[in-house]
Amino acid sequence: VHHFWYDYSLLIMCFVVGLLGGGVYVQGYNRINADMPKELREFALSSASVADSVGILVADISSLFIQSCIYQRNGIDGAVVNCPLSL
């Protein structure tokens, strides 16, 4: 298996993407706070928080299956779940 990009420059890009994602997260809540009427603001912030948590849960569950497929493709043992695809 050939790893075409496996050094510290990849970590720098991951750090930058994390900063951008955090900025979008904060600006989303600021936008809700600024644009929603006062009577709907608390509900909108609560809904956004629940949607954020559900999104993280779905991403975590799907990442288990993606990781198992990557492990299977590279011949690595130790995945928690089995890959649903036949690679």
DSSP file (Angstrom, degrees, kcal/mol; ACC not computed):
  #  RESIDUE AA STRUCTURE BP1 BP2  ACC     N-H-->O    O-->H-N    N-H-->O    O-->H-N    TCO  KAPPA ALPHA  PHI   PSI    X-CA   Y-CA   Z-CA
    1    1 A V              0   0    0      0, 0.0     2,-0.6     0, 0.0    73,-0.0   0.000 360.0 360.0 360.0 133.5    0.0    0.0    0.0
    2    2 A H        -     0   0    0      2,-0.0     2,-0.8     0, 0.0     0, 0.0  -0.874 360.0-157.5-104.1 121.7    1.4    3.4   -1.0
    3    3 A H        -     0   0    0     -2,-0.6     3,-0.2     1,-0.1     0, 0.0  -0.866   9.3-174.6 -96.9 109.7    0.8    6.3    1.3
    4    4 A F  S    S+     0   0    0     -2,-0.8     2,-0.3     1,-0.3    -1,-0.1   0.662  73.6  28.4 -83.2 -16.1    1.1    9.4   -0.9
    5    5 A W        +     0   0    0      1,-0.0    -1,-0.3     2,-0.0     2,-0.1  -0.790  67.9 138.5-149.0 100.5    0.8   12.0    1.9
    6    6 A Y        +     0   0    0     -2,-0.3     2,-0.2    -3,-0.2    -3,-0.1  -0.494  39.6  89.4-147.7  67.6    2.0   11.1    5.3
    7    7 A D  S >> S-     0   0    0     -2,-0.1     3,-1.2     0, 0.0     4,-0.6  -0.813  87.7 -74.6-148.6-170.6    3.9   13.9    7.1
    8    8 A Y  H 3> S+     0   0    0      1,-0.3     4,-1.8    -2,-0.2     3,-0.2   0.698 115.7  72.4 -70.7 -19.0    3.4   17.0    9.3
    9    9 A S  H 3> S+     0   0    0      1,-0.2     4,-1.8     2,-0.2    -1,-0.3   0.832  94.2  56.2 -64.8 -28.1    2.1   19.2    6.5
   10   10 A L  H <> S+     0   0    0     -3,-1.2     4,-2.0     2,-0.2    -1,-0.2   0.879 104.7  51.9 -67.4 -37.6   -1.1   17.1    6.8
   11   11 A L  H  X S+     0   0    0     -4,-0.6     4,-2.2     2,-0.2    -2,-0.2   0.867 106.3  54.0 -66.7 -36.1   -1.4   18.0   10.5
   12   12 A I  H  X S+     0   0    0     -4,-1.8     4,-2.2     2,-0.2    -1,-0.2   0.922 109.0  48.2 -63.4 -43.5   -1.1   21.7    9.7
   13   13 A M  H  X S+     0   0    0     -4,-1.8     4,-2.5     1,-0.2    -2,-0.2   0.892 110.0  52.3 -64.7 -38.4   -3.9   21.4    7.2
   14   14 A C  H  X S+     0   0    0     -4,-2.0     4,-2.1     1,-0.2    -1,-0.2   0.893 108.9  50.9 -63.0 -39.1   -6.1   19.5    9.8
   15   15 A F  H  X S+     0   0    0     -4,-2.2     4,-2.1     2,-0.2    -2,-0.2   0.915 111.0  47.8 -63.6 -43.7   -5.4   22.3   12.3
   16   16 A V  H  X S+     0   0    0     -4,-2.2     4,-2.4     2,-0.2    -2,-0.2   0.909 111.1  50.4 -65.2 -42.5   -6.4   25.0    9.8
   17   17 A V  H  X S+     0   0    0     -4,-2.5     4,-2.6     1,-0.2    -1,-0.2   0.889 109.3  52.7 -63.5 -38.0   -9.6   23.1    8.9
   18   18 A G  H  X S+     0   0    0     -4,-2.1     4,-2.3     2,-0.2    -1,-0.2   0.897 108.7  49.5 -62.9 -40.8  -10.4   22.8   12.6
   19   19 A L  H  X S+     0   0    0     -4,-2.1     4,-2.1     2,-0.2    -2,-0.2   0.915 111.9  48.1 -64.2 -42.2  -10.0   26.5   13.1
   20   20 A L  H  X S+     0   0    0     -4,-2.4     4,-2.2     2,-0.2    -2,-0.2   0.914 111.6  49.9 -64.3 -42.3  -12.3   27.2   10.1
   21   21 A G  H  X S+     0   0    0     -4,-2.6     4,-2.1     1,-0.2    -2,-0.2   0.897 110.6  49.7 -63.5 -40.6  -14.9   24.7   11.4
   22   22 A G  H  X S+     0   0    0     -4,-2.3     4,-2.4     2,-0.2    -1,-0.2   0.882 109.4  52.3 -64.6 -38.1  -14.8   26.3   14.9
   23   23 A G  H  X S+     0   0    0     -4,-2.1     4,-2.5     2,-0.2    -2,-0.2   0.902 109.5  48.4 -64.2 -40.9  -15.3   29.8   13.3
   24   24 A V  H  X S+     0   0    0     -4,-2.2     4,-2.1     2,-0.2    -2,-0.2   0.895 110.5  52.9 -64.9 -39.7  -18.3   28.6   11.4
   25   25 A Y  H  X S+     0   0    0     -4,-2.1     4,-1.6     2,-0.2    -2,-0.2   0.946 112.6  42.9 -59.8 -50.5  -19.7   27.1   14.5
   26   26 A V  H  X S+     0   0    0     -4,-2.4     4,-2.3     1,-0.2    -2,-0.2   0.913 113.7  51.1 -65.2 -43.2  -19.4   30.3   16.5
   27   27 A Q  H  X S+     0   0    0     -4,-2.5     4,-2.4     1,-0.2    -1,-0.2   0.836 104.8  58.3 -66.5 -31.4  -20.7   32.5   13.7
   28   28 A G  H  X S+     0   0    0     -4,-2.1     4,-2.1     2,-0.2    -1,-0.2   0.934 109.7  42.7 -61.6 -46.1  -23.7   30.3   13.3
   29   29 A Y  H  X S+     0   0    0     -4,-1.6     4,-2.4     2,-0.2    -2,-0.2   0.880 113.6  52.2 -68.9 -37.2  -24.8   30.8   16.9
   30   30 A N  H  X S+     0   0    0     -4,-2.3     4,-2.1     2,-0.2    -2,-0.2   0.894 109.0  51.2 -62.9 -38.4  -24.0   34.5   16.7
   31   31 A R  H  X S+     0   0    0     -4,-2.4     4,-2.6     2,-0.2     5,-0.3   0.911 109.9  48.5 -66.3 -42.4  -26.1   34.8   13.5
   32   32 A I  H  X S+     0   0    0     -4,-2.1     4,-2.0     1,-0.2    -2,-0.2   0.931 112.5  49.7 -61.4 -44.3  -29.0   33.1   15.3
   33   33 A N  H  < S+     0   0    0     -4,-2.4    -2,-0.2     1,-0.2    -1,-0.2   0.865 117.0  40.4 -63.0 -36.6  -28.6   35.4   18.2
   34   34 A A  H  < S+     0   0    0     -4,-2.1    -2,-0.2    -5,-0.2    -1,-0.2   0.848 121.8  37.3 -82.0 -34.9  -28.6   38.5   16.0
   35   35 A D  H  < S+     0   0    0     -4,-2.6    -3,-0.2    -5,-0.2    -2,-0.2   0.720  94.6  86.4 -96.5 -23.2  -31.3   37.6   13.5
   36   36 A M  S  < S-     0   0    0     -4,-2.0     5,-0.1    -5,-0.3     2,-0.0  -0.528  82.0-109.6 -82.6 145.1  -34.0   35.8   15.4
   37   37 A P    >>  -     0   0    0      0, 0.0     3,-1.4     0, 0.0     4,-1.2  -0.350  34.0-109.1 -65.0 155.1  -36.7   37.7   17.2
   38   38 A K  H 3> S+     0   0    0      1,-0.3     4,-0.6     2,-0.2     3,-0.3   0.832 116.5  56.5 -58.5 -35.2  -36.5   37.7   21.0
   39   39 A E  H 34 S+     0   0    0      1,-0.2    -1,-0.3     2,-0.1     4,-0.2   0.727 117.3  34.2 -72.7 -19.5  -39.5   35.4   21.4
   40   40 A L  H <> S+     0   0    0     -3,-1.4     4,-2.5     2,-0.1    -1,-0.2   0.476  94.3  90.3-108.2  -5.5  -38.0   32.7   19.1
   41   41 A R  H  X S+     0   0    0     -4,-1.2     4,-2.5    -3,-0.3     5,-0.2   0.913  86.9  47.1 -63.0 -46.8  -34.3   33.1   20.0
   42   42 A E  H  X S+     0   0    0     -4,-0.6     4,-2.2     1,-0.2    -1,-0.2   0.909 114.3  47.9 -63.6 -42.0  -34.1   30.6   22.9
   43   43 A F  H  > S+     0   0    0     -4,-0.2     4,-2.7     2,-0.2    -1,-0.2   0.905 112.1  50.0 -64.2 -41.2  -36.0   28.0   20.9
   44   44 A A  H  X S+     0   0    0     -4,-2.5     4,-2.3     2,-0.2    -2,-0.2   0.905 111.4  47.6 -65.8 -41.5  -33.7   28.5   17.9
   45   45 A L  H  X S+     0   0    0     -4,-2.5     4,-1.9     2,-0.2    -1,-0.2   0.891 113.5  48.5 -66.5 -38.4  -30.5   28.3   20.0
   46   46 A S  H  X S+     0   0    0     -4,-2.2     4,-2.3    -5,-0.2    -2,-0.2   0.909 111.4  49.8 -66.2 -42.1  -31.8   25.1   21.6
   47   47 A S  H  X S+     0   0    0     -4,-2.7     4,-2.6     1,-0.2    -2,-0.2   0.898 110.4  50.3 -63.6 -40.1  -32.8   23.6   18.3
   48   48 A A  H  X S+     0   0    0     -4,-2.3     4,-2.1     2,-0.2    -1,-0.2   0.873 109.9  51.0 -66.0 -36.4  -29.3   24.4   16.9
   49   49 A S  H  X S+     0   0    0     -4,-1.9     4,-2.1     2,-0.2    -2,-0.2   0.913 111.9  46.1 -66.6 -43.1  -27.7   22.7   19.9
   50   50 A V  H  X S+     0   0    0     -4,-2.3     4,-2.5     2,-0.2     5,-0.2   0.920 112.8  50.1 -65.8 -43.0  -29.7   19.6   19.5
   51   51 A A  H  X S+     0   0    0     -4,-2.6     4,-2.3     1,-0.2    -1,-0.2   0.877 109.4  52.5 -63.1 -36.6  -29.0   19.5   15.8
   52   52 A D  H  X S+     0   0    0     -4,-2.1     4,-2.1     2,-0.2    -1,-0.2   0.925 110.8  46.6 -63.1 -45.3  -25.3   19.9   16.5
   53   53 A S  H  X S+     0   0    0     -4,-2.1     4,-2.2     2,-0.2    -2,-0.2   0.894 112.5  49.3 -65.8 -40.6  -25.3   17.0   18.9
   54   54 A V  H  X S+     0   0    0     -4,-2.5     4,-2.5     2,-0.2    -1,-0.2   0.899 110.1  52.0 -65.4 -40.0  -27.3   14.7   16.5
   55   55 A G  H  X S+     0   0    0     -4,-2.3     4,-2.2    -5,-0.2    -2,-0.2   0.896 109.5  48.9 -62.5 -40.3  -24.9   15.6   13.7
   56   56 A I  H  X S+     0   0    0     -4,-2.1     4,-2.4     2,-0.2    -2,-0.2   0.901 110.9  50.9 -65.5 -40.8  -21.9   14.7   15.9
   57   57 A L  H  X S+     0   0    0     -4,-2.2     4,-2.3     2,-0.2    -2,-0.2   0.925 111.4  46.8 -62.3 -45.9  -23.6   11.4   16.8
   58   58 A V  H  X S+     0   0    0     -4,-2.5     4,-2.5     1,-0.2     5,-0.2   0.897 112.6  50.5 -63.8 -40.3  -24.3   10.5   13.2
   59   59 A A  H  X S+     0   0    0     -4,-2.2     4,-2.0    -5,-0.2    -1,-0.2   0.895 110.4  49.8 -64.9 -39.8  -20.7   11.4   12.2
   60   60 A D  H  X S+     0   0    0     -4,-2.4     4,-1.2     2,-0.2    -2,-0.2   0.921 112.8  46.0 -65.4 -43.8  -19.3    9.3   15.0
   61   61 A I  H  X S+     0   0    0     -4,-2.3     4,-1.1     1,-0.2     3,-0.4   0.929 114.6  46.7 -66.6 -44.6  -21.3    6.2   14.1
   62   62 A S  H  X S+     0   0    0     -4,-2.5     4,-2.3     1,-0.2    -1,-0.2   0.837 106.2  60.0 -67.5 -30.2  -20.5    6.6   10.4
   63   63 A S  H  X S+     0   0    0     -4,-2.0     4,-2.7     1,-0.2    -1,-0.2   0.824  97.6  59.8 -68.2 -28.6  -16.8    7.1   11.1
   64   64 A L  H  X S+     0   0    0     -4,-1.2     4,-1.9    -3,-0.4    17,-0.3   0.926 109.8  41.9 -61.2 -43.3  -16.7    3.6   12.8
   65   65 A F  H  X S+     0   0    0     -4,-1.1     4,-1.9     2,-0.2    -2,-0.2   0.880 114.3  50.9 -72.4 -38.2  -17.8    2.0    9.5
   66   66 A I  H  X S+     0   0    0     -4,-2.3     4,-2.3     2,-0.2    -2,-0.2   0.921 110.7  49.9 -64.0 -42.7  -15.5    4.2    7.4
   67   67 A Q  H  X S+     0   0    0     -4,-2.7     4,-2.9     1,-0.2    -2,-0.2   0.901 108.8  51.8 -62.5 -41.1  -12.6    3.3    9.6
   68   68 A S  H  X S+     0   0    0     -4,-1.9     4,-2.4     1,-0.2    15,-0.3   0.876 110.0  49.3 -65.5 -35.4  -13.3   -0.4    9.4
   69   69 A C  H  X S+     0   0    0     -4,-1.9     4,-2.4     2,-0.2    -1,-0.2   0.895 112.1  48.0 -68.4 -39.4  -13.4   -0.2    5.6
   70   70 A I  H  X S+     0   0    0     -4,-2.3     4,-1.9     2,-0.2    -2,-0.2   0.921 112.5  49.4 -65.4 -42.8  -10.1    1.7    5.6
   71   71 A Y  H  X>S+     0   0    0     -4,-2.9     5,-2.9     1,-0.2     4,-0.6   0.926 112.1  48.2 -60.7 -44.5   -8.6   -0.9    7.9
   72   72 A Q  H ><5S+     0   0    0     -4,-2.4     3,-0.8     1,-0.2    -2,-0.2   0.911 110.6  50.9 -63.1 -42.3   -9.9   -3.7    5.7
   73   73 A R  H 3<5S+     0   0    0     -4,-2.4    -1,-0.2     1,-0.2    -2,-0.2   0.850 115.9  41.7 -63.6 -35.7   -8.5   -2.1    2.6
   74   74 A N  H 3<5S-     0   0    0     -4,-1.9    -1,-0.2    -5,-0.1    -2,-0.2   0.395 114.0-114.2 -94.8   2.6   -5.0   -1.6    4.2
   75   75 A G  T <<5 +     0   0    0     -3,-0.8     2,-0.4    -4,-0.6    -3,-0.2   0.850  64.1 147.6  71.8  35.1   -5.0   -5.1    5.8
   76   76 A I      < -     0   0    0     -5,-2.9     3,-0.3    -6,-0.2    -1,-0.2  -0.884  35.4-147.0-106.2 131.9   -5.1   -3.8    9.4
   77   77 A D        +     0   0    0     -2,-0.4    -5,-0.0     1,-0.2     0, 0.0  -0.532  65.5  67.9 -89.0 161.9   -6.8   -5.7   12.2
   78   78 A G        +     0   0    0      1,-0.3    -1,-0.2    -2,-0.2     2,-0.1   0.534  52.5 151.0 111.4   8.6   -8.6   -4.2   15.2
   79   79 A A        -     0   0    0     -3,-0.3    -1,-0.3     1,-0.1   -14,-0.1  -0.461  43.2-139.3 -71.5 146.2  -11.7   -2.5   13.8
   80   80 A V  S    S+     0   0    0    -16,-0.1     2,-0.2    -2,-0.1    -1,-0.1   0.859  84.6  26.4 -74.8 -37.0  -14.6   -2.3   16.2
   81   81 A V  S    S-     0   0    0    -17,-0.3     2,-0.3    -3,-0.0    -2,-0.0  -0.730  89.3-101.8-119.9 169.9  -17.3   -3.0   13.5
   82   82 A N        -     0   0    0     -2,-0.2   -13,-0.1     1,-0.0   -14,-0.1  -0.735  37.6-107.1 -94.9 144.0  -17.2   -4.9   10.2
   83   83 A C        -     0   0    0     -2,-0.3     4,-0.1   -15,-0.3   -17,-0.1  -0.519  20.4-150.8 -67.8 127.0  -17.0   -3.0    6.9
   84   84 A P  S    S+     0   0    0      0, 0.0     2,-0.3     0, 0.0    -1,-0.1   0.650  75.5  77.6 -75.1 -13.1  -20.4   -3.3    5.2
   85   85 A L  S    S-     0   0    0      2,-0.0     2,-0.9     1,-0.0    -2,-0.1  -0.668  81.1-129.4 -95.1 150.4  -18.8   -3.1    1.7
   86   86 A S              0   0    0     -2,-0.3   -17,-0.0     1,-0.1    -1,-0.0  -0.835 360.0 360.0 -98.8 100.0  -17.0   -5.9    0.0
   87   87 A L              0   0    0     -2,-0.9    -1,-0.1    -4,-0.1    -2,-0.0   0.421 360.0 360.0 -93.8 360.0  -13.6   -4.4   -1.0
